[in-house]
Amino acid sequence: MINRRTLAGLLGGAALALSILPAGAQEVTLKLHQFLPAQANVPKLILDVWADNVEAASEGRIKVERYPSMQLGGSPPQLMDQAIDGVADVIWTVVGYTPGRFPRTEVFELPFMVTNARAGSAAYWQMYEKHMQEDFADVHILGTWIHGPGMIHANKEITTPADMQGMKIRGATRQVNSLIETLGATPVGMPVPAIPEALSKGVIDGTTIPWEVTPALKITELVRNHTEFVGNHLYNVTFVLAMNKARYEGLPDDLKTVIDDNSGLEFSVFAGGTQSDADVPSRQISVDAGNNIVTISEEDAAVWRAAAQPVYDAWVSEMSDKGIDGQALIDEARALMDAYEG
């Protein structure tokens, strides 16, 4: 891979002008765009921390303007293209909002694949570096991570796959929707911000999201039943923090270093772990509200695993059709996660 620092010599007159500004003078403003309210856990605990660290490490030469709730326009599925086109300088998004576009990331979205968000996020970054850079060639990736245990929030109690029959369940990505359909429900794809209205109007009977985002969406008030799993996660969703490629490459060398130092493996593990840790206080809100929380033991999850197996088989077959060895990706992801936890 080309050393990004060698690009500094290609900078034009604009970069030269920036380099002679007084120390501490603001040189660069980055617009960070994402789909959740500013007070939600990911913006508050991860994205703001990243932005604050970049600003501090640059000694004020980089300013990160934060635009929550799609304030720069468009819809969540358009965020990746906004980063590519320069509508935003940095975006945070669910990779699966653009179905099939980044197929290798789906290995971490397969049912019962992940047991630990930190291990999964570490493996995701390592596999991004090894296998996925071509997929994301149009942007500069800053971080890759997954959330904590995926679960189901619904208007009725769900304890077995049979309880899913006939329900309309919101899913975030192609693989989550495949799981929902395989379990007997009807998947309804929509971005996170659309969930509250869909639940309140009966468009959907339930939704798949982790605990941590439930307070921002008032899920505890909208449904009274929550199904969680001990051990392996029912599903996961993959995220990226991505930067406009030309914007990154046009930075002075020392400011690239600031970005680099706040990106990569360590940041990805921090992001996934922090998001997962936020599940605990969010879950407590539903406990305090007296909601019905169904906890599926590892033993009782066996029937769910068996029901979900066709999702694996279909994915491996689809990847083969694309010239991708899906089983090898599964095996490598598992090995990397085991090594992290070992």
C-alpha positions in Angstrom: 0.0 0.0 0.0 1.3 3.5 -0.8 2.5 5.4 2.2 0.0 8.2 2.6 2.7 10.5 3.8 4.3 10.4 0.4 1.3 12.3 -0.9 2.4 15.4 1.0 4.8 16.3 -1.8 1.9 16.5 -4.3 0.1 19.2 -2.4 -0.4 22.4 -4.4 -0.3 26.1 -3.6 -3.3 25.9 -1.3 -1.5 23.5 1.0 1.6 25.7 0.9 -0.4 28.7 2.0 -1.9 26.7 4.9 1.6 25.7 6.0 2.6 29.3 6.7 -0.4 30.1 8.9 0.4 30.9 12.5 0.6 27.9 14.8 -2.8 27.1 16.2 -4.7 29.0 13.5 -7.7 27.0 12.1 -6.8 25.6 8.7 -9.3 22.9 8.0 -13.0 22.5 8.7 -14.5 19.0 8.4 -18.2 18.5 8.1 -19.2 15.3 10.0 -22.6 14.0 8.9 -24.7 11.2 10.4 -28.3 10.0 10.9 -28.9 9.9 14.7 -29.8 12.8 17.0 -26.8 14.5 18.7 -27.8 13.1 22.1 -27.9 9.5 21.0 -25.1 7.2 22.3 -23.0 6.9 19.1 -22.7 10.6 18.4 -22.3 11.5 22.1 -19.9 8.7 23.2 -18.0 7.9 19.9 -18.2 10.5 17.2 -17.9 13.5 19.5 -15.0 11.9 21.2 -13.3 11.3 17.8 -14.0 14.8 16.7 -12.8 16.4 20.0 -9.6 14.3 19.9 -8.9 15.4 16.4 -9.4 19.0 17.2 -7.2 18.8 20.4 -4.4 16.8 18.6 -4.3 19.4 15.8 -4.1 22.2 18.4 -7.1 23.9 16.8 -6.0 23.6 13.2 -8.8 21.2 12.4 -12.4 22.0 13.3 -15.0 19.3 13.1 -18.5 20.6 12.5 -21.1 18.0 13.6 -24.3 17.6 11.6 -26.6 15.0 13.3 -30.0 13.8 12.0 -29.1 14.2 8.3 -29.0 18.0 8.7 -27.0 18.3 5.5 -29.9 16.8 3.6 -30.5 13.4 2.0 -31.4 10.1 3.6 -29.2 7.7 5.6 -28.6 5.4 2.6 -27.1 8.3 0.7 -24.4 9.0 3.3 -21.7 6.9 1.6 -22.2 8.7 -1.6 -22.2 12.0 0.2 -18.7 11.1 1.5 -17.6 10.1 -2.0 -19.1 13.3 -3.6 -17.9 15.7 -1.0 -21.3 16.7 0.3 -19.8 15.8 3.7 -16.2 15.4 4.6 -16.7 12.6 7.1 -19.7 10.3 7.5 -20.8 7.6 9.9 -23.2 5.1 8.4 -24.5 1.5 8.4 -22.7 -0.2 5.6 -25.8 -2.3 4.8 -27.9 0.8 4.0 -26.6 0.2 0.5 -27.4 -3.5 0.0 -24.8 -5.7 -1.7 -22.4 -2.8 -2.4 -19.9 -4.0 0.2 -20.5 -7.7 0.4 -17.4 -8.8 2.3 -18.5 -6.8 5.4 -21.6 -9.0 5.6 -19.5 -11.8 7.2 -20.0 -9.9 10.5 -23.7 -9.6 10.0 -24.4 -13.4 9.8 -26.5 -14.8 12.6 -24.7 -16.0 15.7 -21.4 -15.0 14.2 -20.1 -12.6 16.9 -19.9 -13.0 20.7 -18.1 -9.8 21.6 -18.3 -6.3 19.9 -14.6 -5.5 20.7 -13.4 -8.8 19.2 -15.7 -8.4 16.2 -14.6 -4.8 15.6 -10.9 -5.7 15.8 -11.5 -8.6 13.3 -13.5 -6.3 11.1 -10.6 -3.7 10.9 -8.0 -6.4 10.2 -10.1 -7.9 7.5 -10.8 -4.5 6.0 -7.1 -3.9 5.7 -6.6 -7.3 4.1 -9.7 -7.9 2.0 -11.9 -4.8 1.8 -9.8 -1.8 0.7 -10.8 -2.3 -2.9 -14.5 -2.3 -1.9 -14.0 1.0 -0.2 -11.6 2.5 -2.8 -13.7 5.6 -3.3 -13.4 6.8 0.4 -10.8 6.9 3.1 -11.9 4.6 5.9 -11.2 5.8 9.5 -12.9 3.1 11.5 -14.9 -0.1 11.2 -17.0 -1.6 13.9 -20.1 -3.5 15.0 -22.5 -3.0 17.9 -23.3 -5.2 20.8 -25.8 -8.1 20.8 -28.5 -7.8 18.2 -32.0 -8.4 19.5 -35.7 -8.1 18.8 -38.1 -5.5 20.2 -41.8 -6.3 19.5 -45.4 -5.8 20.3 -45.7 -9.4 21.5 -43.5 -11.9 23.4 -41.1 -13.8 21.2 -39.4 -16.9 22.7 -39.0 -19.2 19.6 -38.7 -18.8 15.9 -42.3 -20.0 15.6 -43.4 -16.8 17.4 -42.0 -14.8 14.4 -44.5 -16.3 12.0 -46.7 -13.6 10.3 -44.9 -10.6 12.0 -43.6 -7.6 10.2 -40.1 -6.9 11.6 -37.8 -4.0 10.6 -34.3 -4.9 9.6 -31.4 -2.7 8.9 -29.4 -4.7 6.3 -29.7 -7.3 3.6 -28.4 -10.1 5.9 -30.6 -9.1 8.9 -33.6 -9.0 6.5 -32.6 -12.5 5.2 -32.5 -13.7 8.8 -35.9 -12.2 9.6 -37.4 -13.9 6.5 -35.8 -17.2 7.2 -37.3 -17.2 10.7 -40.8 -16.8 9.2 -41.4 -13.0 9.6 -41.8 -10.4 6.9 -38.7 -8.1 6.8 -39.4 -4.4 6.4 -36.2 -2.5 5.5 -35.9 1.1 6.8 -33.2 3.3 8.4 -33.1 3.7 12.2 -34.8 7.2 12.3 -38.0 5.8 10.6 -38.5 3.1 13.3 -40.6 5.1 15.9 -43.2 6.3 13.4 -43.4 2.8 11.8 -44.0 1.2 15.3 -46.5 3.8 16.4 -48.6 3.5 13.2 -48.5 -0.3 13.1 -46.5 -0.5 9.9 -44.2 -2.9 11.7 -44.8 -5.2 14.7 -41.2 -5.1 15.9 -37.7 -4.1 15.1 -34.1 -5.4 15.2 -31.8 -3.0 17.0 -29.3 -3.3 19.9 -30.2 -2.0 23.4 -28.0 1.1 23.2 -30.1 3.0 20.6 -33.5 2.3 22.2 -33.6 5.4 24.4 -33.0 7.8 21.4 -36.0 6.1 19.6 -38.2 5.7 22.7 -38.6 2.0 22.0 -39.4 1.2 25.6 -42.5 3.3 25.3 -43.5 1.9 21.9 -43.3 -1.8 22.6 -43.2 -3.8 25.8 -41.4 -7.0 24.7 -37.7 -7.5 24.2 -35.9 -10.7 23.2 -32.2 -11.0 23.9 -29.7 -13.8 23.5 -26.9 -15.1 25.8 -23.6 -15.8 24.1 -23.4 -15.5 20.4 -25.3 -12.5 19.0 -28.5 -13.1 17.0 -27.1 -10.7 14.4 -24.9 -7.6 14.1 -24.7 -4.6 11.8 -21.5 -3.2 10.4 -20.6 0.5 10.6 -17.9 2.6 9.0 -16.5 6.1 9.7 -15.4 7.3 6.3 -13.8 10.4 4.9 -13.9 12.0 1.5 -10.7 10.7 -0.2 -9.6 13.9 -1.8 -10.2 15.8 1.4 -7.9 13.5 3.3 -5.3 13.4 0.6 -5.3 17.2 0.4 -4.4 17.6 4.1 -0.9 18.8 5.1 1.3 15.8 6.1 1.1 16.6 9.8 -2.7 16.9 9.8 -2.9 13.6 8.0 -1.0 12.2 10.9 -3.5 13.6 13.3 -6.3 11.8 11.4 -4.3 8.6 11.2 -3.5 8.6 14.9 -7.2 8.8 15.7 -8.2 6.1 13.2 -7.6 2.4 12.6 -7.7 -0.7 14.8 -7.6 1.0 18.2 -10.3 3.5 17.3 -12.5 0.7 15.8 -12.2 -1.4 19.0 -13.0 1.7 21.1 -16.0 2.4 19.0 -17.5 -1.1 19.0 -16.7 -1.6 22.7 -18.2 1.8 23.7 -21.4 1.2 21.7 -21.7 -2.3 23.3 -21.1 -0.9 26.8 -24.0 1.5 26.3 -26.4 -1.4 26.1 -26.3 -1.8 29.9 -27.9 1.6 31.0 -30.2 1.5 28.0 -31.5 -2.0 28.9 -32.1 -0.7 32.5 -34.6 1.8 31.2 -36.8 -1.1 30.0 -36.2 -3.0 33.3 -37.3 0.1 35.2 -40.4 0.5 33.0 -41.5 -3.0 33.9 -41.2 -4.3 30.3 -41.1 -8.0 29.5 -37.5 -9.0 28.7 -37.1 -12.5 27.3 -33.5 -13.9 27.7 -32.7 -16.8 25.4 -30.1 -19.1 26.9 -27.4 -20.6 24.8 -29.1 -24.0 25.1 -32.5 -22.6 24.0 -30.8 -20.7 21.2 -30.0 -24.1 19.5 -33.4 -24.0 17.7 -32.7 -20.5 16.6 -29.3 -21.5 15.3 -30.8 -24.4 13.3 -33.5 -22.2 11.8 -30.9 -19.6 10.8 -28.5 -22.0 9.1 -30.0 -21.3 5.6 -28.8 -17.7 5.9 -25.2 -19.0 6.0 -25.7 -21.4 3.1 -27.3 -18.7 0.9 -24.6 -16.2 1.7 -21.7 -18.5 0.9 -23.4 -19.4 -2.3 -24.0 -15.8 -3.2 -20.4 -14.9 -2.5 -19.2 -17.7 -4.7 -21.2 -16.3 -7.5 -19.3 -13.0 -7.0 -16.0 -14.8 -7.0 -15.6 -14.4 -3.3 -14.8 -17.3 -0.9 -17.4 -16.7 1.7 -16.6 -19.7 3.8 -12.9 -18.6 4.0 -14.1 -15.1 5.2 -16.2 -16.8 7.9 -13.3 -19.0 9.0 -10.9 -16.0 9.1 -13.3 -13.8 11.0 -13.9 -16.5 13.6 -10.2 -17.1 14.0 -9.4 -13.4 14.4 -12.2 -13.0 17.0 -11.0 -16.1 18.9 -7.4 -14.7 18.9 -8.6 -11.4 20.3 -10.5 -13.0 23.1 -7.9 -15.6 23.7 
